[in-house]
Amino acid sequence: MRILLCCILLVGLLPNGTFAQKAFFLSGEVRDTSGTPVPLAMIAIQGTTRGVYANNNGNYSFEITPGEHTLKVSAIGFQSQEITIEIRESTKRDFVLREEVFELETVSVYGKTQNQQLRESNFTVNAIEIKHIASSLNNLNTALGRSSGIKIRENGGVGADFDLSINGLSGNSIRYFIDGVPLSSMGNGVSLSNLPVNIVERIEVYKGVVPAYLGSDALGGAINIITKKEVQNYLDASYGIGSFGTHKADINAQYVHPKTGLFIQPSVGINLSKNNYEMRGVEVWNAAASKYEKVNLKRFHDDYFSALTQLKMGFTNKKWADLFFISTSCFSSDNDMQTGSVQSVVYGMAKQKNSSFNISAQYQKEKFIFKNLSFNISLSHTWDNSKVTDTVFRKYRWDGTYIQSSRNEITGRGKSIRHINKPLTIARANLNYAFNQNHFLNINYLGNYLTNNRYDDFDTQFVPSKDHFNKHIIGVSFSQRFWQDKWSNNFFVKDYVSYLNVKQQDLSWITGADKITSTTTNNQGYGVSSRFRFLNELSLKSSFERSVRLPLAKEYLGNGTTVYPNFSLHPENSHNFNLGAFGTIEVAQKSRLSYEIGVFYRKVEDYIHLVVSEAEGMSQYSNVNNVTVKGIEGELRYNYKNTFQIIANMSYLDERNKTKYQANGKPEITYNNRMPNRPLLFGNLEFNVRKKDLFGRKTTN
């Protein structure tokens, strides 16, 4: 492996002129005869499959090689233009299109969408469009669950926790981002299950190997939610009703001042459900028969409500900033607690309330100080609060009946109203420098600063405490492209530093607080990715990463109720490898078939796993397993006239426990066995029919 990495690094250090052909940029704008921008106009190079769409302001820009080229500019409802230009340097060229009065010309689309470009990048990544689930009762988990290699298990109804796995690795091994910033910046209660769908444009899923610019310590992959960036006025509202008392409402709007570039973007998302679905085969005591019997009963204490509001204000396309905004968000949720960590422990009165308030700012600028330097910085602070109310001395059964008890429902102690306040500050800075059109250097920093304040209104035995947990991640990557982007490489290194200061001392025999007061860890990771395009019908790509995952605050510090802290946790580390092939085949003039197939391998050490105690209904994160995961996945997409689409994907996993000995030195009897409760084979089949301008020109699909 070292010899291979050295060879690849040697290629990366070759002089720029060894392989690269000099290229320039062609840019400009497309307008109609009245001067109005023509959005989504197509600028294509005749005789090739290269081209680009203009954005919503009619602006376009793409890379072009020196020499003579014939360009075709077209848009629905306008007459096409063909011109021949000589490229000797980066050139700006504007176009004016005339409206087609009588008959619309058939437009051939040569350009690639953002999703296609992501799939064809060096990394193993899925790009998922959200249009088909917008304005529906579905959440983002629904869209993700249809993608290859992804499996989602929800622990209950609306608002319940879920377990998302990417190529076999799941839970906290997956990191979540929104526009490159950790999703945790919006508050601990915000997740894919309650984030408003209408604010999202697409979701990027990175499998195993994660690019350094995300600033992630992910072990199994990362999910980056990309919000809408349309520079236009709009109002999007939806309301839906579902079973089990489910209601969902989303509102997303934007106003852009045409002269100043000022935009205001409010959004609201509300979820409400009784979650009174039926539980099958639960045990209830039959006093007449003096035994437990398995029956089917509805959940009786699982109501859920959440509301997320956000207001974003800023400027776009200014001389001093490509994008600058200030954002505030407020999240609140009320959740009845029906069970503990296991279904046999039933609650009837315990409740949890989460609330958070966030303020953030972001600044982006191309040509920052220098022509070839781009800069992106964001800063956010979140006041995150959680309260668990457990003040009733009762022991409930699944039929809703109860008996009086001498202790509360969750912790088995006295009356408790437990508060956990977690103020969180996140800072991210990203610099990208282009040496030329084919060689780039990227430096990324991500810092998390968290305080864990605990206190209780009733429980006199509970000792308040204030813990601190900070982590810093620095990533440096170098990218290169050769032969008009036929071959591209990315080399990266990451440095991970974490600091934990422990003040809580209760239950020290369980948490390890008596052994650790403060600790600092420093770990390094590295990786490489490469892609080579032989033809449009065939490309190969591979990636490797030695990754490290620092324990999360909730793994170190617990949740104050059902999850114990564990201050003895070690960071996870893994060797991740991907190898795949992809391409697009033109089956006929108006139909095409896209395919992607890949194999993957993960070797994980010090795997952090949630260990559940069925006797008391409590749990704790521990380093318990060494795991290997290997498998194969594939996806086929057939598209006819951009109207009819079939998507089929399949994944096979072989996930095994590689822990030979238990902590007490005894042999592990499950060594080399498959990991329990993990699917071996799964897939999806999807049919889509879409028709533009169904009821006339400029109407929706």
N, C-alpha and C positions, 0 to 999 in steps of 0.2 A: 504493500500500500504506500509506504514512504517513497519507493522508487517511482511509482505512478504519479504521486503528487509532485515530486521534484521535476519530472518530465513535463507535467502540465504547467507548473510555474515557470519553467524555462521558456515554454512557448509564449507565456504571458509577458515575458520580459524582452521578447524579440523586438527589434526596431519597428516603428510604425509602418515604415515603407516596405517591409518585407512582404506582407500579404495585402495590406489595405490599398484599395483604389480610392483616390481622392473623390469626395462627393460634396455637393452643394445643396442648398435648400431653395425650393421654389415656394413663394408665399404670395398672398394677396387677398382680395376680397371679391365676392360675387354679388352683384346687385341687379335689379331690374331697371327698366328704362326710367322709372320715377326716382331711382336712387335708394329704394328699399332693399335691405339685405335679403338674399335668397338662402334660407337655411337648408342644410342637407343637400346642397348642390354637389354633384359628383365631378371631380377633376381626375381624369384617368389618362394614362400614357397608352396610346394606341399600340396594339401589337404585343402588349404585355398584360399581366394581371395586377399591375400596380396602380394604385390610385388612393384617393382620400375623399372623405366627405367634408364639406364646409360645416362650421359650427352654426349655432343659432344666430350669430351675428353676421353670417356670410363669410367669415374669415377662414382661410385654409393655410396649411403649411405642410410640406413633406420633403423628404430627402430625394435627390435626383442626381444621376451621374452626368459628367460632362458629355457634350455632344449634341447632335440634333435630335429633337423629339417632336412627335405629333401629339398634341393634347386634345382630348374631347371633354367639353364641359356641358353637362346636362342636368336637368331637374324636371320633375313632374310638373306639367303645365307650361313649360317653356321650350322654345326652339333650341336645339343643341348647336354648339359651336365646335369647330375644329380649326386649330391653328398649329403652325410649325414654328418652333423656337430653337435658338442655338444657346446652349448653356455653357458659359465659360467661367461663371462665378455665381454666387448666391444671388438670386434674382427675385424681384417683386413684380407680379403681373396681375392686374385686375381684369375682371370680365363683366360685361353687361349682357344680360339675357333678355330676349324679347318673348312676350307671352305667346303661346301657341293658341291661335284663334279657333281653328276648326278641329283638327285631329291631333290627339296626343301621340307623340312618337314613343315607341318602345325604348326604354332605357336599360342598357346592360350595366349591371353593377359589378365593378371590378374590385373595389376597395374592401378592406377587412374591418369588421367591427372591433370595438375595444375588447369584447369577449374573445373573439378569434385570436387577436394578438396576444392575449394573456395565455390562452391554451398553447400557443406556439412559442412561448418563451422558454428559457432554459429550465425553469423550475417546473415541477409537477404540480399544476394548479388547475382547478376547476373555476370557471367564471359562470355564475348563475344569474340569469335575468329574473327580475321580480315582477315584471309587468303582468304575468298571467295570474298572480295571486293578489295583486293590488285590489283594493275595494272589496275584499272578501273576508270571511271569518277566519281564514287561514293565517297562521303566523309564519315567521321566517324559518322556523324549524321544518315546516311543511315543504318549503322549497329546497332546503338543504337535504332533507331525507330522500329526495328523488335523485340526488347526484351519486355518481359512482364512488365506491369506497367509503361512503358515509352511512352510519347507522345511528338512529336516534331512539332512545328508550325514555319515555316520559313516565315519571313516577306517580302520576295522577292526572287530574283534569287541568282546567285553566289555572295558571299560576304555579303549578307544581314544578319541582325540580326535574331536571332531565339529564340524561347521560348521552353525550354525543361522542362517537368514536370515529376516527379517521385512520383507515388502514389498521384497525385493531387497537390503537392506543386512544384512550378516552379520558373523560373527567378533566382534572386540572392540568393534564398534559397538553391540552389544547388551549391556546391563548386567543382572546377575542379583542378585536380592534374596531373602531369606527373612524374612518378616514385617517387611518394610521396611528390614532391615539387610543390607548387602552380603554375598552368599554367601561371598565371599573371607574373611570373618571365621572360617569354619570350617576354613580351610586351603586351600592351593593345589591339593591333589589332589581336593577335594570338588567334584562337579559334578552335573548332572542325571542323568548315567549311573550314578552309584553312591549317590545320596542315597536312603535307604529310602522306598519309596512309601507305606508304611502310616502314616507320620507326617503325610502331606499331605492337606489337605481339598480345596484347589482351586489352580489356577494362573491368575494374571492376566497377560495379555499386552497391553502398551501399544504401539501401533504408531506409530512416528515421533514423535509429540508425547507427552512424558512429564510427568505432574503434578509440580509443584515439591516437594510433600511427600515424594517419594521421595528427594530430595537427589541426583539422578542427573546425570551428565554424558554420558548416553547420546545417541548420534547417530541410531541407527536404531530404537530402542525399548527397552523394558525388560520383564523377566519377574520377577514377584513371586510367590514360593511362599508360600502361606498354610497354616500347620500347623493341626492339629486343636485346637480350643478347648473341647471338651466338658467340662463340669463334672460328671463321673460316673466311676465305676470301670469299667475295661474291661481286657481282655487280648486282643491281636490278634497272632497268630503265623502265619507261612506258610513253606513250604519248597518249592522247585521244582527240577526237573532238566531240562536242555535239551541240545541237540546240542553237539558239540565240547567235551565235558567241562565243561559249564556247570552250576553249582550256585548257588542263591540262597536266602538265609534272612533273614527279617525278623521282629523281635519288637518290639512297641510296647505299653506298658501304662501304666495310671494308677491311682493310689489317691488319693481325696479324703476327708479327715477331715470328717465332717458338721458338727461343732460349731465347729472352729477355722478351717475353710476351707483348711487346709494340703493341698497336693497334691504328690505325688511322681510323676515321669514318666520312667521309663527306656526307652531304645530301643536296638536293635542292628540293624545291617544288614551282611550279609556277601555278597560276590560272589567267585566262583571260576570260572575257565575256562582251558582249554588253548588255545583259539583256533586249533586246528589244521585250519582249513578250507582248501579248495583254492584255489590261485592259478592263474589261467588265462593262458596265453600268456607265461610268464616265460622269459627267455633263459638257457640253460645251454650251456656249452662241450662240444662233442662232439669228443673228441681224435681218434677214428678218422676222422671226416670233416673234421677241422681247420676247424670253423666253429661258430658259435652256432646253436642250434635252439630254437624256441619249444615249450615243453611245459607240462603241467599238473602242479603239485606242491603238496603240503601245506606250510603254514607249520610250521616246526620249532622256533622259539625265540620264542614269543609268549604264554607263560603269564602269567596275571594273577590277583592276589589283593588284595582290599581289605576292610577292616573299619572300620566307623564306630560308635562307642558314644557315647551321650549320656545325661546325667542332669540333669533339671530339677526344682528344688524351689522352692516359693513359696506365695503366698497369693492368693486371689481374693475379690472382693466384701467387702472390709474398709472400715471408715470412713476409714482413712488411705491406702488404695490400692485401686483397682479391680483391679489386677494388679501383683504384684511377684514376681520370681523370680531365682534365681541358677542358672546353667547351666554345666556343664562338658562338653566333648566331646573325644574322642580319635580320630584317624584314622591309619590305616597302610595302605600299599599297596606291593606288590612287583610290578614289571612287567618282564618280559623285553623287550628291544628288538630287534625283528626287522628294521626298516629305518630309514634316515635320512629326510631330507625328501623323497626320491624312492624309488620301488620298486626301482630298479636297484642301489641301494646296500644290500647285505644284511649284517646283523650275525648273529653266532652265539653270542656270549658276553656281550655288553654287557647290563648290568642297571641299572634305576633303582628307587630306594626313596624313597618320600615318607612323612613322618610329621608330625603336628601335634597340638598340645594347646591347647585354647581354654578360657578362663574368661570368662563374661560375666554381666551383670546388667541387668535392665530394670524400669522403674517407669512405671505408667500411672495417671492420676487425672483423672476428670471433676470439675468444680467445684473446681478447684485454686486455692486462695486466694479467687478470685472465683467467683460462681455460673456465669458464662458462659465460664469459662476452663478448657481442658483441657490437660494436660501429659503428654508422653511422652519419656522419656530412656532411652538404652541406652549401655552402655560394654562393650567387649570387648578382650581382648588374646590374641594367638595366637602361639605359638612354632612356626614353620613351618620344616621342614628337608627338604632334598632331597639325595640322594647318588646319583651316577652312577659305576658301577664299569666301567672299561674298561682292563683290564690284560693283554689277550692280543694278541700280534702275529700276527694271522691275517687273511686275506681270504677271506670265505665266498661260496659260490655257493648258488643256490636249492635245489639237491639236497642240501644239508648238507655237502658236501665243502668243503675249504679248502686254501689254500696258505700257507706261512709268509711273513710279511711283516716289514719292519723298523720298522713303526709300528703304533699301536693302531687300533681299528676306527672310532672316531667322529671324533676331531680330527686324526688323522694325526701324532700326536706320541708321546712316551714313555708309559709306564704311568701311568694316572691313576685316582685315586679322588677325584672332585670333589665338594666339599661347598658347598652354598649355604643359609645360614640367613637367614630373612627374618622377624624379629619384627615383628608388625603390630598397631597399636593403632587401633581405630575408635571414634569417639564420634559419637552422633547425639542431637539434641534437637529436639523439635517442640512448638510452642505453637499452639493454635487458640482464637480468641476469637469468640464469637457476639454480634454487636451486637444482633440480634433473631433471630426464627425464620427469616429469609430472607437475612441478610447475615453473612458470615464472613471473618475474616482469619487466615491461616496463615503461620507463620514456621518454617523448617526449616534446621537446620545439620548438615552431615556433614563430619567430619574424618578423614583417613587419614594415619597416621604409620608409615612403613616404613623399615627398615634392611636393606641388602643386604650380608651378610658372605660373602666367598668365600675358600676356601682348598683346597689339594690335598695329599693324603697322600703322593703319589709324584712328581708332575711338578715337578721343581726349577725349570723355566723359568717356571712359573706364579707370578705375584706376587699374594699375598693383598691384599684391599682391603675397605673398608667404605664403601658409598655410602648416601646418604640421599635419600628421595623422599617429600615431603609434599604433600597437596592439601586444600583447603578449599572447600566448596560451600555457598553460602547461597541459599535460595529463599524468596521472599515471594509469596503469592498472595491474591487477593480473590475470593470467590465470592458470587453473588447469585441469588435466585430470585424470579420474579414470577408472579402469577396462579395461585396454588396449584400452583406448580412446573411450569406449562406452559412457561415460558421460563426457562432458567438460563444463567449466564455464569461464566467463570473467567478472570481476568487474572493473569499471573505474570511475574516477573523472576527471573533467576538470576545469581549472580556466582561465577566460577571462579578460584581462585588455586592455583598449583602451584609447588613449590620443589624443585630437583634439585641435589644436591651430589655431584660425581663424584670418586672417588679412584682408580679403576682406570685404568691407563695402557697395558696391553698391547694390541697390535693397533690402535694409535691411528690408523693410516692407513685402517682399516676402520670403526672405531667413532666417530671424531671426538673422542676423548678429549683429543687434544692441542690442540683448539680451544676446548673448553668445560670449565670446572672447576665452575662453579655458574651456575644460571640461575633466574629467577623470571618467571612469566607470569601475566597477569591478563586475563581475558576475560569478556564479558557476553552473556547470552542473554535472550530475552523471548518471550512468546507469549500467545495467547488461544484459548479454546474456547467454543462456544455450542451450545445444543440447544433446539429449539422443538417441542412436542408439539401437533399439530393435533387428532388423534384417537388412540385406542388403536391404530388401524390404520395411522397414518402419523405419523412424527416425522422431523425433519431435524436433523443436527448437523454442525458443521464445526470445524476446529482448525488453528492455525498456530503454528509455533515457529521461531525462529532459535536453533539449538542449537549447542553446543560440546562436543567430546569431548577430554578431556585424555589423552595417551598413557598406557597402563598401564605398571606397573613392568616387566613382562616384555618390553614393546616397547622401552622405554628401555634396560633392563639385560640383555636376552637371557635365556637359560636356562642359561648356563654350559657348554653342550655343543653342540647342533645349531643354536642361534639366536644370531647375533652381536648385541652391543649396538649401539645407534645413538643417540648423545646429541644429534644434530642434528635430531631429529624436531620437527615443529610440531603444535599441536593441530588436529584436524579441525573444520570448521564446516559447517553445513548449514541450508538453508531447507526445512522440512517442512510440507506442506499436506495435509489430509484433508477430504473432503466425502462425507457419506453419508446414507442414509435407512433407516429400520427400522420395524417394526410387527408386530402380532399380529392375525390374523384368526380369528374363531371360525367354523370351517367348519360345525360342527354342535354339538349340545349337549355332546358328550363328546370333541370333537376340535378342535384348533386348529393353525394354520399360522403360524409366525414366519419373518420374512425380514429380511435385512440386505444392503444393497448399498452399495459405496463406491468412490470414485476417490481416488488419491493421487499426490503429486508430491514428489520429493526432489532437491535440487540440492546436491551435496557438493563441497567444495573441500579440498585438501590431504589427500585420502583416504589413510589409512595401510593399506598392503598388504604382505603377506609375500612377498618376492622370493626365489625358490629358485635356488640354483646347482646345476644337475644334475651338473656335473663333480666337485664335492667333497661333494655331499650336505648342504651347509650352507644356511642362509637368514638373512634379515635384514629387519626391518620398515623401510619407507621411505615417505615422502610421494611417491607416484608418479602418482596419477590425480586428475583432476577428473571426477566422474561425475554423470549425471542418471538418475533412475529415475522412471518413470510407469507407472501401471497401473490395473486395475479388479479388484475382487473381490466375491464375493457368496456368501451362504449361505442355505439353506432348511432349516427344521426342522418336521417334522410329528409331532404327538403325539396319540395316541388313548388316552384313559382313563389317562394316565400309565403305561401298560403297554407300548405299542408305539411306537417312535420311529424316524424316518428322518431322517438328517442328510446333506445334500449341499452341498459347497462347491466353488468354482472360482476360480482366480486367473490373471490375465494380467499379465506383466511386460515392460517395454521398458527395459532397462538399457544405457546407452551410455557409452562413453569420450569425455570432452570435453576431453582433454588435447591441445592443438594441437602443442606442441613438447616434445621431450625435454630432459633436463637439460643436454645439450651444445649445445642450440640447433637441432638438426636437427628437421625436421618429423616428427610422430608419424604413422606410416603407418596406424595403427589408429584415427585420430581419427574420431569419430562412428560407429564400429562397435559392434555389440553386445558386451557384456562376455563373454569366453569362459567356457565351463563353467557357464553360468547357465540354468536352465530358463525357457522362454518361457511355457508353459501347464501348469498342474498343478491337481489337485483331489483330493477324497476323497468316498467314499460309505460311509455307516455305517448299520447296522441294529442296533437294540437291542430286546430283549424283557425286561421286568422285571415281576415279580409279587411283591407284598408278601404276607407271611404265607402262603407257598406251602404250608407243612405245618401251618398252624394259626395262631391269633392269637399275636402277639408273637414270631414267628420271623423269620428274616432273609429277604431277597429270594432 
